[in-house]
Amino acid sequence: MYRGIDYERMVMALSFNSTRFNESTKKVLGFCVTMGSASRPIKLSVGSVWEFTAENEVGKFDVELKLDTVLQYKGRKAKCPLMVICLLKL
């Protein structure tokens, strides 16, 4: 039996050392990620500044991409929260 899947809005957040760059809400199947916050300073904690300095010397940054949504099979009442966390090395 074929059943479709419906989902609520997806929330996407990028963070460095637990400090968020941005957060967006979309209801699409594809994402185009742009880091346009270069003109805005990002406030880092003392530990994050130390981590940024250490990773800047190496030239690689660990960034976390987190996607949140709720899935539901069409024709069913039960909802399933879904969270995906991707660790990226830039």
PDB file of N, CA, C and O in Angstrom, chain B, residues numbered from 101:
ATOM      1  N   MET B 101       0.840  -1.178   0.000  1.00  0.00           N
ATOM      2  CA  MET B 101       0.000   0.000   0.000  1.00  0.00           C
ATOM      3  C   MET B 101       0.892   1.250   0.000  1.00  0.00           C
ATOM      4  O   MET B 101       1.762   1.397   0.858  1.00  0.00           O
ATOM      5  N   TYR B 102       0.672   2.123  -0.945  1.00  0.00           N
ATOM      6  CA  TYR B 102       1.456   3.354  -1.042  1.00  0.00           C
ATOM      7  C   TYR B 102       0.850   4.418  -0.139  1.00  0.00           C
ATOM      8  O   TYR B 102      -0.355   4.667  -0.186  1.00  0.00           O
ATOM      9  N   ARG B 103       1.663   5.030   0.661  1.00  0.00           N
ATOM     10  CA  ARG B 103       1.239   6.153   1.503  1.00  0.00           C
ATOM     11  C   ARG B 103       2.219   7.296   1.302  1.00  0.00           C
ATOM     12  O   ARG B 103       3.431   7.092   1.230  1.00  0.00           O
ATOM     13  N   GLY B 104       1.685   8.477   1.214  1.00  0.00           N
ATOM     14  CA  GLY B 104       2.527   9.650   1.100  1.00  0.00           C
ATOM     15  C   GLY B 104       3.002  10.102   2.467  1.00  0.00           C
ATOM     16  O   GLY B 104       2.440   9.716   3.492  1.00  0.00           O
ATOM     17  N   ILE B 105       4.017  10.905   2.473  1.00  0.00           N
ATOM     18  CA  ILE B 105       4.549  11.459   3.713  1.00  0.00           C
ATOM     19  C   ILE B 105       4.399  12.972   3.647  1.00  0.00           C
ATOM     20  O   ILE B 105       4.785  13.604   2.664  1.00  0.00           O
ATOM     21  N   ASP B 106       3.840  13.536   4.694  1.00  0.00           N
ATOM     22  CA  ASP B 106       3.716  14.980   4.818  1.00  0.00           C
ATOM     23  C   ASP B 106       4.688  15.414   5.902  1.00  0.00           C
ATOM     24  O   ASP B 106       4.986  14.646   6.816  1.00  0.00           O
ATOM     25  N   TYR B 107       5.175  16.621   5.807  1.00  0.00           N
ATOM     26  CA  TYR B 107       6.098  17.121   6.822  1.00  0.00           C
ATOM     27  C   TYR B 107       5.804  18.581   7.091  1.00  0.00           C
ATOM     28  O   TYR B 107       5.312  19.310   6.230  1.00  0.00           O
ATOM     29  N   GLU B 108       6.121  18.990   8.315  1.00  0.00           N
ATOM     30  CA  GLU B 108       5.953  20.383   8.702  1.00  0.00           C
ATOM     31  C   GLU B 108       7.157  21.174   8.211  1.00  0.00           C
ATOM     32  O   GLU B 108       8.042  20.624   7.556  1.00  0.00           O
ATOM     33  N   ARG B 109       7.188  22.429   8.519  1.00  0.00           N
ATOM     34  CA  ARG B 109       8.318  23.268   8.100  1.00  0.00           C
ATOM     35  C   ARG B 109       9.617  22.718   8.660  1.00  0.00           C
ATOM     36  O   ARG B 109       9.669  22.238   9.793  1.00  0.00           O
ATOM     37  N   MET B 110      10.670  22.795   7.846  1.00  0.00           N
ATOM     38  CA  MET B 110      11.994  22.367   8.280  1.00  0.00           C
ATOM     39  C   MET B 110      12.738  23.578   8.832  1.00  0.00           C
ATOM     40  O   MET B 110      12.763  24.643   8.216  1.00  0.00           O
ATOM     41  N   VAL B 111      13.331  23.399   9.981  1.00  0.00           N
ATOM     42  CA  VAL B 111      14.138  24.455  10.586  1.00  0.00           C
ATOM     43  C   VAL B 111      15.590  24.057  10.423  1.00  0.00           C
ATOM     44  O   VAL B 111      15.993  22.972  10.843  1.00  0.00           O
ATOM     45  N   MET B 112      16.377  24.932   9.815  1.00  0.00           N
ATOM     46  CA  MET B 112      17.786  24.676   9.573  1.00  0.00           C
ATOM     47  C   MET B 112      18.606  25.668  10.387  1.00  0.00           C
ATOM     48  O   MET B 112      18.321  26.866  10.376  1.00  0.00           O
ATOM     49  N   ALA B 113      19.613  25.182  11.087  1.00  0.00           N
ATOM     50  CA  ALA B 113      20.483  26.057  11.871  1.00  0.00           C
ATOM     51  C   ALA B 113      21.933  25.640  11.657  1.00  0.00           C
ATOM     52  O   ALA B 113      22.256  24.453  11.701  1.00  0.00           O
ATOM     53  N   LEU B 114      22.798  26.608  11.428  1.00  0.00           N
ATOM     54  CA  LEU B 114      24.240  26.384  11.334  1.00  0.00           C
ATOM     55  C   LEU B 114      24.887  26.955  12.581  1.00  0.00           C
ATOM     56  O   LEU B 114      24.531  28.045  13.031  1.00  0.00           O
ATOM     57  N   SER B 115      25.838  26.219  13.140  1.00  0.00           N
ATOM     58  CA  SER B 115      26.507  26.715  14.341  1.00  0.00           C
ATOM     59  C   SER B 115      27.972  26.324  14.347  1.00  0.00           C
ATOM     60  O   SER B 115      28.380  25.329  13.749  1.00  0.00           O
ATOM     61  N   PHE B 116      28.746  27.140  15.042  1.00  0.00           N
ATOM     62  CA  PHE B 116      30.162  26.880  15.272  1.00  0.00           C
ATOM     63  C   PHE B 116      30.372  26.879  16.778  1.00  0.00           C
ATOM     64  O   PHE B 116      30.138  27.886  17.445  1.00  0.00           O
ATOM     65  N   ASN B 117      30.814  25.748  17.308  1.00  0.00           N
ATOM     66  CA  ASN B 117      31.085  25.620  18.738  1.00  0.00           C
ATOM     67  C   ASN B 117      29.880  26.087  19.565  1.00  0.00           C
ATOM     68  O   ASN B 117      30.036  26.843  20.523  1.00  0.00           O
ATOM     69  N   SER B 118      28.681  25.631  19.187  1.00  0.00           N
ATOM     70  CA  SER B 118      27.406  25.929  19.850  1.00  0.00           C
ATOM     71  C   SER B 118      26.939  27.378  19.693  1.00  0.00           C
ATOM     72  O   SER B 118      26.010  27.789  20.388  1.00  0.00           O
ATOM     73  N   THR B 119      27.547  28.156  18.812  1.00  0.00           N
ATOM     74  CA  THR B 119      27.101  29.522  18.531  1.00  0.00           C
ATOM     75  C   THR B 119      26.452  29.521  17.157  1.00  0.00           C
ATOM     76  O   THR B 119      27.101  29.190  16.165  1.00  0.00           O
ATOM     77  N   ARG B 120      25.174  29.889  17.088  1.00  0.00           N
ATOM     78  CA  ARG B 120      24.431  29.843  15.828  1.00  0.00           C
ATOM     79  C   ARG B 120      24.804  30.983  14.899  1.00  0.00           C
ATOM     80  O   ARG B 120      24.938  32.131  15.321  1.00  0.00           O
ATOM     81  N   PHE B 121      24.971  30.643  13.610  1.00  0.00           N
ATOM     82  CA  PHE B 121      25.167  31.652  12.572  1.00  0.00           C
ATOM     83  C   PHE B 121      23.826  32.224  12.144  1.00  0.00           C
ATOM     84  O   PHE B 121      23.624  33.438  12.129  1.00  0.00           O
ATOM     85  N   ASN B 122      22.920  31.328  11.799  1.00  0.00           N
ATOM     86  CA  ASN B 122      21.609  31.750  11.317  1.00  0.00           C
ATOM     87  C   ASN B 122      20.618  30.630  11.551  1.00  0.00           C
ATOM     88  O   ASN B 122      20.989  29.519  11.929  1.00  0.00           O
ATOM     89  N   GLU B 123      19.377  30.933  11.326  1.00  0.00           N
ATOM     90  CA  GLU B 123      18.330  29.916  11.413  1.00  0.00           C
ATOM     91  C   GLU B 123      17.285  30.266  10.373  1.00  0.00           C
ATOM     92  O   GLU B 123      16.907  31.430  10.238  1.00  0.00           O
ATOM     93  N   SER B 124      16.818  29.275   9.642  1.00  0.00           N
ATOM     94  CA  SER B 124      15.802  29.546   8.635  1.00  0.00           C
ATOM     95  C   SER B 124      14.745  28.468   8.688  1.00  0.00           C
ATOM     96  O   SER B 124      15.005  27.343   9.115  1.00  0.00           O
ATOM     97  N   THR B 125      13.551  28.822   8.250  1.00  0.00           N
ATOM     98  CA  THR B 125      12.434  27.889   8.205  1.00  0.00           C
ATOM     99  C   THR B 125      11.956  27.791   6.772  1.00  0.00           C
ATOM    100  O   THR B 125      11.629  28.798   6.145  1.00  0.00           O
ATOM    101  N   LYS B 126      11.917  26.571   6.257  1.00  0.00           N
ATOM    102  CA  LYS B 126      11.498  26.370   4.875  1.00  0.00           C
ATOM    103  C   LYS B 126      10.621  25.140   4.772  1.00  0.00           C
ATOM    104  O   LYS B 126      10.719  24.236   5.603  1.00  0.00           O
ATOM    105  N   LYS B 127       9.763  25.094   3.762  1.00  0.00           N
ATOM    106  CA  LYS B 127       9.012  23.877   3.463  1.00  0.00           C
ATOM    107  C   LYS B 127       9.262  23.555   2.002  1.00  0.00           C
ATOM    108  O   LYS B 127       8.404  23.757   1.143  1.00  0.00           O
ATOM    109  N   VAL B 128      10.458  23.050   1.744  1.00  0.00           N
ATOM    110  CA  VAL B 128      10.874  22.658   0.410  1.00  0.00           C
ATOM    111  C   VAL B 128      11.672  21.369   0.524  1.00  0.00           C
ATOM    112  O   VAL B 128      12.049  20.964   1.623  1.00  0.00           O
ATOM    113  N   LEU B 129      11.928  20.730  -0.600  1.00  0.00           N
ATOM    114  CA  LEU B 129      12.714  19.499  -0.575  1.00  0.00           C
ATOM    115  C   LEU B 129      14.201  19.744  -0.764  1.00  0.00           C
ATOM    116  O   LEU B 129      15.004  18.868  -0.444  1.00  0.00           O
ATOM    117  N   GLY B 130      14.595  20.901  -1.272  1.00  0.00           N
ATOM    118  CA  GLY B 130      16.010  21.198  -1.472  1.00  0.00           C
ATOM    119  C   GLY B 130      16.405  22.448  -0.708  1.00  0.00           C
ATOM    120  O   GLY B 130      15.577  23.327  -0.466  1.00  0.00           O
ATOM    121  N   PHE B 131      17.645  22.522  -0.337  1.00  0.00           N
ATOM    122  CA  PHE B 131      18.145  23.682   0.388  1.00  0.00           C
ATOM    123  C   PHE B 131      19.299  24.303  -0.373  1.00  0.00           C
ATOM    124  O   PHE B 131      20.135  23.594  -0.935  1.00  0.00           O
ATOM    125  N   CYS B 132      19.344  25.582  -0.390  1.00  0.00           N
ATOM    126  CA  CYS B 132      20.491  26.321  -0.916  1.00  0.00           C
ATOM    127  C   CYS B 132      21.068  27.097   0.262  1.00  0.00           C
ATOM    128  O   CYS B 132      20.483  28.086   0.704  1.00  0.00           O
ATOM    129  N   VAL B 133      22.197  26.658   0.762  1.00  0.00           N
ATOM    130  CA  VAL B 133      22.784  27.264   1.950  1.00  0.00           C
ATOM    131  C   VAL B 133      23.777  28.336   1.537  1.00  0.00           C
ATOM    132  O   VAL B 133      24.712  28.067   0.783  1.00  0.00           O
ATOM    133  N   THR B 134      23.576  29.538   2.028  1.00  0.00           N
ATOM    134  CA  THR B 134      24.529  30.617   1.801  1.00  0.00           C
ATOM    135  C   THR B 134      24.893  31.223   3.141  1.00  0.00           C
ATOM    136  O   THR B 134      24.037  31.392   4.010  1.00  0.00           O
ATOM    137  N   MET B 135      26.124  31.538   3.301  1.00  0.00           N
ATOM    138  CA  MET B 135      26.592  32.173   4.531  1.00  0.00           C
ATOM    139  C   MET B 135      26.730  33.658   4.257  1.00  0.00           C
ATOM    140  O   MET B 135      27.820  34.131   3.935  1.00  0.00           O
ATOM    141  N   GLY B 136      25.651  34.392   4.381  1.00  0.00           N
ATOM    142  CA  GLY B 136      25.654  35.816   4.086  1.00  0.00           C
ATOM    143  C   GLY B 136      25.812  36.666   5.312  1.00  0.00           C
ATOM    144  O   GLY B 136      25.530  37.864   5.262  1.00  0.00           O
ATOM    145  N   SER B 137      26.250  36.099   6.411  1.00  0.00           N
ATOM    146  CA  SER B 137      26.345  36.868   7.645  1.00  0.00           C
ATOM    147  C   SER B 137      27.729  37.489   7.836  1.00  0.00           C
ATOM    148  O   SER B 137      28.065  37.922   8.938  1.00  0.00           O
ATOM    149  N   ALA B 138      28.524  37.537   6.782  1.00  0.00           N
ATOM    150  CA  ALA B 138      29.877  38.074   6.913  1.00  0.00           C
ATOM    151  C   ALA B 138      29.862  39.557   7.281  1.00  0.00           C
ATOM    152  O   ALA B 138      30.808  40.049   7.896  1.00  0.00           O
ATOM    153  N   SER B 139      28.800  40.270   6.913  1.00  0.00           N
ATOM    154  CA  SER B 139      28.725  41.685   7.238  1.00  0.00           C
ATOM    155  C   SER B 139      28.267  41.913   8.674  1.00  0.00           C
ATOM    156  O   SER B 139      28.391  43.017   9.204  1.00  0.00           O
ATOM    157  N   ARG B 140      27.733  40.859   9.307  1.00  0.00           N
ATOM    158  CA  ARG B 140      27.302  40.955  10.700  1.00  0.00           C
ATOM    159  C   ARG B 140      28.299  40.232  11.584  1.00  0.00           C
ATOM    160  O   ARG B 140      28.634  39.081  11.305  1.00  0.00           O
ATOM    161  N   PRO B 141      28.780  40.863  12.631  1.00  0.00           N
ATOM    162  CA  PRO B 141      29.674  40.153  13.550  1.00  0.00           C
ATOM    163  C   PRO B 141      28.910  39.085  14.327  1.00  0.00           C
ATOM    164  O   PRO B 141      27.749  39.276  14.691  1.00  0.00           O
ATOM    165  N   ILE B 142      29.565  37.983  14.571  1.00  0.00           N
ATOM    166  CA  ILE B 142      28.972  36.897  15.347  1.00  0.00           C
ATOM    167  C   ILE B 142      29.641  36.899  16.707  1.00  0.00           C
ATOM    168  O   ILE B 142      30.865  36.807  16.805  1.00  0.00           O
ATOM    169  N   LYS B 143      28.840  37.005  17.754  1.00  0.00           N
ATOM    170  CA  LYS B 143      29.387  37.055  19.107  1.00  0.00           C
ATOM    171  C   LYS B 143      29.712  35.651  19.573  1.00  0.00           C
ATOM    172  O   LYS B 143      28.833  34.794  19.663  1.00  0.00           O
ATOM    173  N   LEU B 144      30.983  35.423  19.868  1.00  0.00           N
ATOM    174  CA  LEU B 144      31.437  34.121  20.330  1.00  0.00           C
ATOM    175  C   LEU B 144      31.770  34.193  21.813  1.00  0.00           C
ATOM    176  O   LEU B 144      32.204  35.232  22.312  1.00  0.00           O
ATOM    177  N   SER B 145      31.567  33.091  22.508  1.00  0.00           N
ATOM    178  CA  SER B 145      31.967  33.017  23.908  1.00  0.00           C
ATOM    179  C   SER B 145      33.489  32.917  23.970  1.00  0.00           C
ATOM    180  O   SER B 145      34.150  32.739  22.947  1.00  0.00           O
ATOM    181  N   VAL B 146      34.037  33.032  25.173  1.00  0.00           N
ATOM    182  CA  VAL B 146      35.494  32.965  25.339  1.00  0.00           C
ATOM    183  C   VAL B 146      36.037  31.640  24.822  1.00  0.00           C
ATOM    184  O   VAL B 146      37.059  31.612  24.137  1.00  0.00           O
ATOM    185  N   GLY B 147      35.357  30.541  25.148  1.00  0.00           N
ATOM    186  CA  GLY B 147      35.785  29.227  24.666  1.00  0.00           C
ATOM    187  C   GLY B 147      35.692  29.114  23.152  1.00  0.00           C
ATOM    188  O   GLY B 147      36.532  28.476  22.518  1.00  0.00           O
ATOM    189  N   SER B 148      34.670  29.732  22.576  1.00  0.00           N
ATOM    190  CA  SER B 148      34.505  29.697  21.122  1.00  0.00           C
ATOM    191  C   SER B 148      35.586  30.502  20.419  1.00  0.00           C
ATOM    192  O   SER B 148      36.048  30.119  19.344  1.00  0.00           O
ATOM    193  N   VAL B 149      35.992  31.619  21.021  1.00  0.00           N
ATOM    194  CA  VAL B 149      37.068  32.433  20.436  1.00  0.00           C
ATOM    195  C   VAL B 149      38.361  31.624  20.418  1.00  0.00           C
ATOM    196  O   VAL B 149      39.098  31.653  19.432  1.00  0.00           O
ATOM    197  N   TRP B 150      38.637  30.907  21.499  1.00  0.00           N
ATOM    198  CA  TRP B 150      39.844  30.080  21.564  1.00  0.00           C
ATOM    199  C   TRP B 150      39.769  28.987  20.492  1.00  0.00           C
ATOM    200  O   TRP B 150      40.752  28.727  19.799  1.00  0.00           O
ATOM    201  N   GLU B 151      38.602  28.350  20.359  1.00  0.00           N
ATOM    202  CA  GLU B 151      38.409  27.291  19.368  1.00  0.00           C
ATOM    203  C   GLU B 151      38.550  27.842  17.947  1.00  0.00           C
ATOM    204  O   GLU B 151      39.164  27.206  17.091  1.00  0.00           O
ATOM    205  N   PHE B 152      37.978  29.029  17.697  1.00  0.00           N
ATOM    206  CA  PHE B 152      38.079  29.662  16.379  1.00  0.00           C
ATOM    207  C   PHE B 152      39.536  29.957  16.045  1.00  0.00           C
ATOM    208  O   PHE B 152      39.971  29.719  14.919  1.00  0.00           O
ATOM    209  N   THR B 153      40.293  30.473  17.009  1.00  0.00           N
ATOM    210  CA  THR B 153      41.708  30.777  16.790  1.00  0.00           C
ATOM    211  C   THR B 153      42.490  29.510  16.460  1.00  0.00           C
ATOM    212  O   THR B 153      43.315  29.509  15.546  1.00  0.00           O
ATOM    213  N   ALA B 154      42.235  28.430  17.201  1.00  0.00           N
ATOM    214  CA  ALA B 154      42.935  27.165  16.966  1.00  0.00           C
ATOM    215  C   ALA B 154      42.599  26.596  15.590  1.00  0.00           C
ATOM    216  O   ALA B 154      43.491  26.124  14.884  1.00  0.00           O
ATOM    217  N   GLU B 155      41.325  26.633  15.200  1.00  0.00           N
ATOM    218  CA  GLU B 155      40.927  26.086  13.906  1.00  0.00           C
ATOM    219  C   GLU B 155      41.354  27.003  12.759  1.00  0.00           C
ATOM    220  O   GLU B 155      41.600  26.535  11.648  1.00  0.00           O
ATOM    221  N   ASN B 156      41.442  28.298  13.025  1.00  0.00           N
ATOM    222  CA  ASN B 156      41.894  29.247  12.007  1.00  0.00           C
ATOM    223  C   ASN B 156      43.356  28.996  11.647  1.00  0.00           C
ATOM    224  O   ASN B 156      43.738  29.142  10.486  1.00  0.00           O
ATOM    225  N   GLU B 157      44.170  28.624  12.621  1.00  0.00           N
ATOM    226  CA  GLU B 157      45.578  28.325  12.368  1.00  0.00           C
ATOM    227  C   GLU B 157      45.735  27.109  11.463  1.00  0.00           C
ATOM    228  O   GLU B 157      46.636  27.062  10.624  1.00  0.00           O
ATOM    229  N   VAL B 158      44.853  26.127  11.638  1.00  0.00           N
ATOM    230  CA  VAL B 158      44.889  24.910  10.828  1.00  0.00           C
ATOM    231  C   VAL B 158      44.240  25.146   9.462  1.00  0.00           C
ATOM    232  O   VAL B 158      44.607  24.502   8.479  1.00  0.00           O
ATOM    233  N   GLY B 159      43.275  26.070   9.401  1.00  0.00           N
ATOM    234  CA  GLY B 159      42.582  26.366   8.143  1.00  0.00           C
ATOM    235  C   GLY B 159      41.359  25.503   7.890  1.00  0.00           C
ATOM    236  O   GLY B 159      40.841  25.484   6.773  1.00  0.00           O
ATOM    237  N   LYS B 160      40.882  24.783   8.910  1.00  0.00           N
ATOM    238  CA  LYS B 160      39.680  23.955   8.807  1.00  0.00           C
ATOM    239  C   LYS B 160      38.767  24.276   9.986  1.00  0.00           C
ATOM    240  O   LYS B 160      39.211  24.385  11.128  1.00  0.00           O
ATOM    241  N   PHE B 161      37.470  24.424   9.677  1.00  0.00           N
ATOM    242  CA  PHE B 161      36.508  24.769  10.714  1.00  0.00           C
ATOM    243  C   PHE B 161      35.441  23.688  10.818  1.00  0.00           C
ATOM    244  O   PHE B 161      34.914  23.226   9.806  1.00  0.00           O
ATOM    245  N   ASP B 162      35.124  23.287  12.048  1.00  0.00           N
ATOM    246  CA  ASP B 162      34.052  22.339  12.303  1.00  0.00           C
ATOM    247  C   ASP B 162      32.760  23.119  12.497  1.00  0.00           C
ATOM    248  O   ASP B 162      32.648  23.939  13.408  1.00  0.00           O
ATOM    249  N   VAL B 163      31.780  22.853  11.625  1.00  0.00           N
ATOM    250  CA  VAL B 163      30.485  23.528  11.670  1.00  0.00           C
ATOM    251  C   VAL B 163      29.414  22.458  11.771  1.00  0.00           C
ATOM    252  O   VAL B 163      29.536  21.385  11.180  1.00  0.00           O
ATOM    253  N   GLU B 164      28.357  22.757  12.529  1.00  0.00           N
ATOM    254  CA  GLU B 164      27.259  21.818  12.692  1.00  0.00           C
ATOM    255  C   GLU B 164      26.031  22.340  11.953  1.00  0.00           C
ATOM    256  O   GLU B 164      25.635  23.492  12.126  1.00  0.00           O
ATOM    257  N   LEU B 165      25.433  21.481  11.130  1.00  0.00           N
ATOM    258  CA  LEU B 165      24.189  21.787  10.428  1.00  0.00           C
ATOM    259  C   LEU B 165      23.103  20.922  11.043  1.00  0.00           C
ATOM    260  O   LEU B 165      23.216  19.697  11.071  1.00  0.00           O
ATOM    261  N   LYS B 166      22.036  21.570  11.541  1.00  0.00           N
ATOM    262  CA  LYS B 166      20.961  20.851  12.211  1.00  0.00           C
ATOM    263  C   LYS B 166      19.644  21.121  11.486  1.00  0.00           C
ATOM    264  O   LYS B 166      19.278  22.274  11.256  1.00  0.00           O
ATOM    265  N   LEU B 167      18.934  20.045  11.128  1.00  0.00           N
ATOM    266  CA  LEU B 167      17.618  20.136  10.486  1.00  0.00           C
ATOM    267  C   LEU B 167      16.579  19.512  11.417  1.00  0.00           C
ATOM    268  O   LEU B 167      16.765  18.399  11.908  1.00  0.00           O
ATOM    269  N   ASP B 168      15.485  20.238  11.655  1.00  0.00           N
ATOM    270  CA  ASP B 168      14.385  19.750  12.488  1.00  0.00           C
ATOM    271  C   ASP B 168      13.086  19.814  11.701  1.00  0.00           C
ATOM    272  O   ASP B 168      12.833  20.793  10.999  1.00  0.00           O
ATOM    273  N   THR B 169      12.263  18.780  11.810  1.00  0.00           N
ATOM    274  CA  THR B 169      10.927  18.776  11.221  1.00  0.00           C
ATOM    275  C   THR B 169      10.097  17.690  11.902  1.00  0.00           C
ATOM    276  O   THR B 169      10.602  16.946  12.742  1.00  0.00           O
ATOM    277  N   VAL B 170       8.828  17.608  11.534  1.00  0.00           N
ATOM    278  CA  VAL B 170       7.941  16.558  12.021  1.00  0.00           C
ATOM    279  C   VAL B 170       7.321  15.894  10.798  1.00  0.00           C
ATOM    280  O   VAL B 170       6.724  16.567   9.957  1.00  0.00           O
ATOM    281  N   LEU B 171       7.463  14.565  10.698  1.00  0.00           N
ATOM    282  CA  LEU B 171       6.910  13.795   9.584  1.00  0.00           C
ATOM    283  C   LEU B 171       5.595  13.144  10.002  1.00  0.00           C
ATOM    284  O   LEU B 171       5.385  12.834  11.175  1.00  0.00           O
ATOM    285  N   GLN B 172       4.707  12.940   9.015  1.00  0.00           N
ATOM    286  CA  GLN B 172       3.451  12.247   9.273  1.00  0.00           C
ATOM    287  C   GLN B 172       3.043  11.507   8.004  1.00  0.00           C
ATOM    288  O   GLN B 172       2.999  12.089   6.920  1.00  0.00           O
ATOM    289  N   TYR B 173       2.743  10.212   8.152  1.00  0.00           N
ATOM    290  CA  TYR B 173       2.216   9.452   7.019  1.00  0.00           C
ATOM    291  C   TYR B 173       0.800   9.936   6.743  1.00  0.00           C
ATOM    292  O   TYR B 173      -0.003  10.074   7.665  1.00  0.00           O
ATOM    293  N   LYS B 174       0.491  10.194   5.471  1.00  0.00           N
ATOM    294  CA  LYS B 174      -0.860  10.629   5.119  1.00  0.00           C
ATOM    295  C   LYS B 174      -1.836   9.507   5.437  1.00  0.00           C
ATOM    296  O   LYS B 174      -1.585   8.345   5.119  1.00  0.00           O
ATOM    297  N   GLY B 175      -2.943   9.859   6.063  1.00  0.00           N
ATOM    298  CA  GLY B 175      -3.924   8.864   6.465  1.00  0.00           C
ATOM    299  C   GLY B 175      -3.701   8.334   7.866  1.00  0.00           C
ATOM    300  O   GLY B 175      -4.482   7.509   8.342  1.00  0.00           O
ATOM    301  N   ARG B 176      -2.645   8.791   8.546  1.00  0.00           N
ATOM    302  CA  ARG B 176      -2.373   8.360   9.916  1.00  0.00           C
ATOM    303  C   ARG B 176      -2.308   9.585  10.815  1.00  0.00           C
ATOM    304  O   ARG B 176      -1.976  10.680  10.362  1.00  0.00           O
ATOM    305  N   LYS B 177      -2.626   9.396  12.088  1.00  0.00           N
ATOM    306  CA  LYS B 177      -2.615  10.510  13.035  1.00  0.00           C
ATOM    307  C   LYS B 177      -1.264  10.689  13.716  1.00  0.00           C
ATOM    308  O   LYS B 177      -0.917  11.796  14.129  1.00  0.00           O
ATOM    309  N   ALA B 178      -0.509   9.616  13.834  1.00  0.00           N
ATOM    310  CA  ALA B 178       0.762   9.672  14.552  1.00  0.00           C
ATOM    311  C   ALA B 178       1.766  10.561  13.815  1.00  0.00           C
ATOM    312  O   ALA B 178       1.874  10.515  12.589  1.00  0.00           O
ATOM    313  N   LYS B 179       2.495  11.370  14.583  1.00  0.00           N
ATOM    314  CA  LYS B 179       3.537  12.240  14.026  1.00  0.00           C
ATOM    315  C   LYS B 179       4.887  11.781  14.549  1.00  0.00           C
ATOM    316  O   LYS B 179       4.992  11.278  15.668  1.00  0.00           O
ATOM    317  N   CYS B 180       5.913  11.956  13.739  1.00  0.00           N
ATOM    318  CA  CYS B 180       7.257  11.503  14.090  1.00  0.00           C
ATOM    319  C   CYS B 180       8.232  12.675  13.995  1.00  0.00           C
ATOM    320  O   CYS B 180       8.534  13.133  12.893  1.00  0.00           O
ATOM    321  N   PRO B 181       8.730  13.168  15.136  1.00  0.00           N
ATOM    322  CA  PRO B 181       9.732  14.233  15.080  1.00  0.00           C
ATOM    323  C   PRO B 181      11.021  13.698  14.452  1.00  0.00           C
ATOM    324  O   PRO B 181      11.420  12.560  14.699  1.00  0.00           O
ATOM    325  N   LEU B 182      11.654  14.525  13.650  1.00  0.00           N
ATOM    326  CA  LEU B 182      12.895  14.125  12.975  1.00  0.00           C
ATOM    327  C   LEU B 182      13.931  15.222  13.142  1.00  0.00           C
ATOM    328  O   LEU B 182      13.672  16.387  12.840  1.00  0.00           O
ATOM    329  N   MET B 183      15.100  14.843  13.622  1.00  0.00           N
ATOM    330  CA  MET B 183      16.205  15.778  13.745  1.00  0.00           C
ATOM    331  C   MET B 183      17.433  15.137  13.118  1.00  0.00           C
ATOM    332  O   MET B 183      17.784  14.000  13.433  1.00  0.00           O
ATOM    333  N   VAL B 184      18.083  15.881  12.224  1.00  0.00           N
ATOM    334  CA  VAL B 184      19.298  15.405  11.563  1.00  0.00           C
ATOM    335  C   VAL B 184      20.402  16.382  11.897  1.00  0.00           C
ATOM    336  O   VAL B 184      20.239  17.591  11.729  1.00  0.00           O
ATOM    337  N   ILE B 185      21.531  15.866  12.371  1.00  0.00           N
ATOM    338  CA  ILE B 185      22.675  16.711  12.671  1.00  0.00           C
ATOM    339  C   ILE B 185      23.837  16.251  11.807  1.00  0.00           C
ATOM    340  O   ILE B 185      24.242  15.089  11.856  1.00  0.00           O
ATOM    341  N   CYS B 186      24.372  17.182  11.010  1.00  0.00           N
ATOM    342  CA  CYS B 186      25.519  16.894  10.147  1.00  0.00           C
ATOM    343  C   CYS B 186      26.712  17.698  10.638  1.00  0.00           C
ATOM    344  O   CYS B 186      26.635  18.919  10.774  1.00  0.00           O
ATOM    345  N   LEU B 187      27.796  17.018  10.898  1.00  0.00           N
ATOM    346  CA  LEU B 187      29.026  17.695  11.279  1.00  0.00           C
ATOM    347  C   LEU B 187      29.829  17.937  10.007  1.00  0.00           C
ATOM    348  O   LEU B 187      30.203  16.990   9.315  1.00  0.00           O
ATOM    349  N   LEU B 188      30.089  19.184   9.706  1.00  0.00           N
ATOM    350  CA  LEU B 188      30.786  19.575   8.487  1.00  0.00           C
ATOM    351  C   LEU B 188      32.169  20.115   8.817  1.00  0.00           C
ATOM    352  O   LEU B 188      32.356  20.786   9.831  1.00  0.00           O
ATOM    353  N   LYS B 189      33.122  19.824   7.968  1.00  0.00           N
ATOM    354  CA  LYS B 189      34.463  20.376   8.118  1.00  0.00           C
ATOM    355  C   LYS B 189      34.710  21.269   6.910  1.00  0.00           C
ATOM    356  O   LYS B 189      34.798  20.793   5.778  1.00  0.00           O
ATOM    357  N   LEU B 190      34.820  22.561   7.163  1.00  0.00           N
ATOM    358  CA  LEU B 190      35.025  23.530   6.092  1.00  0.00           C
ATOM    359  C   LEU B 190      36.459  24.029   6.088  1.00  0.00           C
ATOM    360  O   LEU B 190      36.823  24.856   5.252  1.00  0.00           O
TER     361      LEU B 190
END
